[in-house]
Structure formats: structure tokens, C-alpha cells
Amino acid sequence: MSIRFILCFLLVISGLCQGASTPLQSLENCRFIPTPWADGDSFLVRTKDGEEMTVRLYGADCIEFHVTDNSDARRLRGQRRYFGISGFGGSPQKSIKLAKGLGGLAAEETAKLLATPFTVHTAFSDARGDGKHKRIYGFVETSDGSDLSANLVSKGLARAFGVYRETPQGTSGKEYRAQLEDLELRAAKIGLGAWAKTDWDKLPFERGEQRSEDTEMDLATGAKREFTGPPININTAARDELMTIPGIGVVTANRIIEGRPYKALADLDKVEGIGGKTLERLAKYLDFGGKP
């Protein structure tokens, strides 16, 4: 393990323990490493020092095409509904085939854009979704100086969705989110990528179905599940770990991750959608230690 990597990792841990904002580190001349499992927004890279790490992009969510369990299947269904393609071809089988094909196109586009050395900007924040696979969040700057997430969203190969933070250029996470949403809107207007297959008459219904299902799942899990495990470390927990807390869905979990680190319960007040009553309810589920 290189000295640079160790120093960067120690800086991250120090930032978590002190509650300070963790700065981005720029890893230049990285190389894309082809793997069977990579998709458009999550892939293996090798730094110029020979370190290998899996990078998960900030702000962009490509369609799943490696579907191996129920969690993957649920994400794929939500993505199909988001793009308004769940009714494509008149059957779930045809819609799923289309969606997986679009996910494959996103992976191919990422591999093409990263065929020449690129820069990863990262604070080494844990990007595990399910807690099984080690990943870090990062911005990827291609060899021509463009942002990979923006590239994918602008071509209709990803939605503006996920975790955001201040960019290497100093743009706030909120503004970066808005910029990607604007690119998504333009791609939808032109009909690029997945948007070329959108059923615009049915899209409001499909998204409404997803919102209703999300709400129903939150109510069901909150009502039937007794949370018996130890408090969850809010500064290091994977997204799916945070979602085991009654009432925490994927959007709130992503927003919690965006706002890290937290020193105390009151710090969660800055997270959109979490108010006073929610803070009181969450207290018993959370631990605020910074050590992984």
C-alpha cells in the first residue's frame, strides 16, 4: 500500500473524528481496469502508484444490468419507472431486457471515455451500497477535462440521482445536483439514451407507483420490524445499513451520506427532510463515533 494512500486514508479518519469537512484528493493518471461486474457508475481503477480501488460516481445512477438478488431487482424496477419504460413492449420481460441493454450501453460508454488516463477526485468516503463491496465515492475527470457523471447524464445513460458533495472546482453539492438535473432535462427533451424509449403519457403514473411503493415499504418495515441491533455508526454505515432504520428510505439515506461527518444528533438537522420529531425518533438508532 502506497504512502500516499495511507496518508489520504488517515486524513479521512481524522476529518471524521474531528467533524471537519474532508477535502478531496486528486489522483492523476489513473487507469480503467475492465472487470465482469463493472457498470457505468461503479468500476475498478488503478492509480499511477499501482493501487486498485472501486470508484462509485457522485451524482449519477446508471441502470442496473447485473441483477443478482432482490435488492438489484427492486433498483432496476425503480429505474425503469423513473425513465418511464416499465411498460415497454407490453411485457415486463421486454422492458427488463431493454433496461439491461441500456445499462450495458452506459458501461460501454464509461469504458470508452476512460480508455485514456484520467483523474479521480475523492475524499475516500465509503460508497458501499449493500455493505458487501468496498467502494469509494469520487468525481472522475476524463482526459479531455470533462466530468464523467455529467457525460453519462447528458447522454441519457444515467439519471441525476445519488450522493452529492462539493466538487473539485468548489461548486456546492446542491448546485452540482441542480446542474446534473438540468442536463437530465435536456437529454429527456432531445430523447437521448433511455429517454428515447420513454412513454411520456404513462411516466407520471409509473413514478407515482414507485413513490407509493416506497411509502408503503417504509410504513410496513417501520410497523413490523423491531430494531434490535446495536446503534448504527452514522458516519461510516453503508446506504443499506442506514435503510434498516425505520422510516429511512434511499433518498434520505443518500442525503445523510452527503452531509457527513456528524458529531452529534443536532447536526442531522441540516439534512433535508429530517426535522425535530424525526431527530428524536432517530436518536436511539444512531452512534456518532468517527472510527470505522
Secondary structure, 3 states (H helix, E strand, C coil): CCHHHHHHHHHHHHHHHHCCCCCCEEEEEEEEECCCCCECCEEEEECCCCCEEEEEECCEECCCCCCCCHHHHHHHHHHHHHCCCCCHHHCHHHHHHHHHHHHHHHHHHHHHHCCCCEEEEECCCECCCCCCCCCEEEEEECCCCCEHHHHHHHCCCCEECCCCCCCCCCCCHHHHHHHHHHHHHHHHHHCCHHHHHCCCCCHHHHHHHHHHHHHHHHHHHHHHCCCCCCCEECCCCCHHHHCCCCCCCHHHHHHHHHCCCCCCHHHHHHCCCCCHHHHHHHHHHEECCCCC
